[in-house]
């Protein structure tokens, strides 16, 4: 599998320089990938094989480094990371590339960003794939303040909170800006009202690992939406579900169904 880093470009939105790649078949149906917290376009979409999977299937594969992540600018103000601002970045990238409508696929925080984009710009979203976030989208996913504390701790050895340890280790592995991530986790946790989920009529696939203790039920979230289906990703936790073969196969089948509608 070719997991080489693709060439990145950048554009500016709201005074921030944001990095992205635009790969695959330029004439294929566009898929915009939006990564999760403390991740990046490479970590979430290239290394687990999504770029190759979608590119080989004939899609135009676009992925953004969210503000605060990857090669994009990294503000330190929590307010800069409200989900509607990051959703605005994603839509601005479609504007920059001259794409009127795209399939949006987000993982975890990226799933939340995708939903905010679909609510604000429904005519720009052909379909949604929401990975790693189920009913937690509306009901919350627990207390994340310890994650911010863990990111700002002097060292990983000083962190005792289990989820804090996980994200601190992940941030160190990805060589992330921990101050920017701490601001992001404080600012990006806005919930979506259940009634608002019901307004999204784009075809939606919601995939969550059966060992994911963060996301919440994909079936409960799907039940709120007029055209959504849930997928259990067997035996996977929050960190490992993203690259799972079951998930990839389901997404390709979902996109074939969307194209036929």
BELMO-V353081 format. One record per residue. N is the residue number from 0. RES is the residue in three letters. PHI is phi in whole degrees, 0 to 359 (none if undefined). BURIAL is + if it has 16 or more other C-alpha atoms within 10 Angstrom, else -. Layout:
[[N,RES,PHI,BURIAL] [N,RES,PHI,BURIAL]]
//
This chain:
[[0,UNK,none,-] [1,UNK,276,-] [2,UNK,248,-] [3,UNK,295,-] [4,UNK,293,-] [5,UNK,285,-] [6,UNK,287,-] [7,UNK,259,-] [8,UNK,241,-] [9,UNK,212,+] [10,UNK,217,+] [11,UNK,244,-] [12,UNK,219,-] [13,UNK,52,-] [14,UNK,79,-] [15,UNK,251,+] [16,UNK,274,-] [17,UNK,240,+] [18,UNK,267,+] [19,UNK,202,+] [20,UNK,237,+] [21,UNK,224,+] [22,UNK,232,+] [23,UNK,77,+] [24,UNK,278,+] [25,UNK,297,-] [26,UNK,260,-] [27,UNK,279,-] [28,UNK,299,+] [29,UNK,283,+] [30,UNK,240,+] [31,UNK,258,+] [32,UNK,261,+] [33,UNK,234,+] [34,UNK,281,+] [35,UNK,269,+] [36,UNK,299,+] [37,UNK,69,+] [38,UNK,254,+] [39,UNK,195,+] [40,UNK,301,+] [41,UNK,294,+] [42,UNK,294,+] [43,UNK,276,+] [44,UNK,239,+] [45,UNK,272,+] [46,UNK,299,+] [47,UNK,280,+] [48,UNK,93,+] [49,UNK,293,+] [50,UNK,302,+] [51,UNK,294,+] [52,UNK,302,+] [53,UNK,287,+] [54,UNK,298,+] [55,UNK,295,-] [56,UNK,274,-] [57,UNK,95,+] [58,UNK,267,+] [59,UNK,276,+] [60,UNK,249,+] [61,UNK,241,+] [62,UNK,219,+] [63,UNK,253,+] [64,UNK,276,+] [65,UNK,303,+] [66,UNK,309,+] [67,UNK,88,+] [68,UNK,225,+] [69,UNK,55,+] [70,UNK,265,+] [71,UNK,276,+] [72,UNK,298,+] [73,UNK,230,+] [74,UNK,296,+] [75,UNK,253,+] [76,UNK,262,-] [77,UNK,303,+] [78,UNK,298,-] [79,UNK,291,+] [80,UNK,252,+] [81,UNK,300,+] [82,UNK,303,+] [83,UNK,289,+] [84,UNK,290,+] [85,UNK,289,+] [86,UNK,297,+] [87,UNK,298,+] [88,UNK,299,+] [89,UNK,296,+] [90,UNK,293,+] [91,UNK,297,+] [92,UNK,294,+] [93,UNK,300,+] [94,UNK,300,-] [95,UNK,302,-] [96,UNK,269,-] [97,UNK,70,-] [98,UNK,256,-] [99,UNK,287,-] [100,UNK,210,+] [101,UNK,217,+] [102,UNK,279,+] [103,UNK,258,+] [104,UNK,229,+] [105,UNK,233,+] [106,UNK,243,+] [107,UNK,58,+] [108,UNK,305,+] [109,UNK,295,+] [110,UNK,293,+] [111,UNK,298,+] [112,UNK,300,+] [113,UNK,297,+] [114,UNK,293,+] [115,UNK,298,+] [116,UNK,295,+] [117,UNK,294,+] [118,UNK,289,+] [119,UNK,278,-] [120,UNK,223,-] [121,UNK,301,+] [122,UNK,286,-] [123,UNK,265,+] [124,UNK,248,+] [125,UNK,286,+] [126,UNK,203,+] [127,UNK,231,+] [128,UNK,244,+] [129,UNK,248,+] [130,UNK,254,+] [131,UNK,68,+] [132,UNK,206,+] [133,UNK,255,+] [134,UNK,295,+] [135,UNK,303,+] [136,UNK,302,+] [137,UNK,255,+] [138,UNK,256,-] [139,UNK,91,+] [140,UNK,234,+] [141,UNK,94,-] [142,UNK,276,-] [143,UNK,257,-] [144,UNK,302,-] [145,UNK,298,+] [146,UNK,290,+] [147,UNK,300,+] [148,UNK,299,-] [149,UNK,296,+] [150,UNK,293,+] [151,UNK,263,+] [152,UNK,295,-] [153,UNK,304,-] [154,UNK,203,-] [155,UNK,301,+] [156,UNK,296,-] [157,UNK,275,-] [158,UNK,263,+] [159,UNK,250,-] [160,UNK,289,-] [161,UNK,303,-] [162,UNK,290,+] [163,UNK,298,+] [164,UNK,299,+] [165,UNK,298,-] [166,UNK,285,+] [167,UNK,295,+] [168,UNK,297,+] [169,UNK,295,+] [170,UNK,297,+] [171,UNK,291,-] [172,UNK,298,-] [173,UNK,271,+] [174,UNK,54,-] [175,UNK,277,+] [176,UNK,279,+] [177,UNK,290,+] [178,UNK,293,+] [179,UNK,295,+] [180,UNK,294,+] [181,UNK,297,+] [182,UNK,296,+] [183,UNK,297,+] [184,UNK,291,+] [185,UNK,284,+] [186,UNK,259,+] [187,UNK,254,+] [188,UNK,262,+] [189,UNK,302,-] [190,UNK,272,-] [191,UNK,256,+] [192,UNK,296,-] [193,UNK,302,-] [194,UNK,297,-] [195,UNK,290,-] [196,UNK,302,+] [197,UNK,291,-] [198,UNK,275,-] [199,UNK,275,+] [200,UNK,259,+] [201,UNK,294,+] [202,UNK,305,+] [203,UNK,224,+] [204,UNK,243,+] [205,UNK,243,+] [206,UNK,244,+] [207,UNK,223,+] [208,UNK,294,+] [209,UNK,290,+] [210,UNK,253,+] [211,UNK,283,+] [212,UNK,261,-] [213,UNK,248,+] [214,UNK,289,+] [215,UNK,84,+] [216,UNK,294,+] [217,UNK,288,+] [218,UNK,295,+] [219,UNK,295,-] [220,UNK,291,+] [221,UNK,300,+] [222,UNK,295,-] [223,UNK,279,+] [224,UNK,250,+] [225,UNK,287,-] [226,UNK,216,-] [227,UNK,229,+] [228,UNK,229,+] [229,UNK,256,+] [230,UNK,229,+] [231,UNK,274,+] [232,UNK,261,+] [233,UNK,296,-] [234,UNK,70,-] [235,UNK,250,+] [236,UNK,266,+] [237,UNK,297,+] [238,UNK,279,+] [239,UNK,260,-] [240,UNK,294,+] [241,UNK,301,+] [242,UNK,261,+] [243,UNK,291,+] [244,UNK,295,-] [245,UNK,299,-] [246,UNK,297,+] [247,UNK,299,+] [248,UNK,299,-] [249,UNK,295,-] [250,UNK,293,+] [251,UNK,298,-] [252,UNK,293,-] [253,UNK,297,+] [254,UNK,294,+] [255,UNK,297,-] [256,UNK,293,-] [257,UNK,298,-] [258,UNK,295,-] [259,UNK,279,-] [260,UNK,284,-]]
//
